[in-house]
Amino acid sequence: METEAIAVSEVKERLAYLQGLANGYKLRDESREGQILVELLGVLDEMATELSRVEQAQSGLEAYVESLDSDLNDLEEDFYGADEEEVIELTCPNCGLDVEVGDDDWDEEGRLDLTCPDCGEPLPALEAEEGRQNDAR
Ligand SMILES: [Zn+2]
């Protein structure tokens, strides 16, 4: 016996086979039990049809939820991104002042575009990636 979930389409196939057998044996006319079995097969078939409908609706919903989730992530990045500035701290090699460096202080090449506010010396031009890994927020 397989423990994995059986595909609805497979259930439908097996039911169709059973219904074929029931028809071949003229089960309905055979006995009261036969009548009930044929009715039960009909009920099972309707349930399988409904299940396949639910399955399709669910996979549509899953795709929709995933797209919503992805949109929400984008929105969160846009919304919180502006406030959540990554700040690191550098020490001026000239005067020893600790200078906070935010996202805006990097130029497009990822180099530091900032001079020491105390002595006016340019701060060491670290690569942005290196600098941002030492997150001192
Ligand atoms: Zn300085």
Boltz pocket constraint, residues with backbone or C-beta under 6 A from the ligand:
constraints:
  - pocket:
      binder: B
      contacts: [[A, 92], [A, 93], [A, 94], [A, 95], [A, 96], [A, 97], [A, 116], [A, 117], [A, 118], [A, 119], [A, 120], [A, 121]]
      max_distance: 6.0
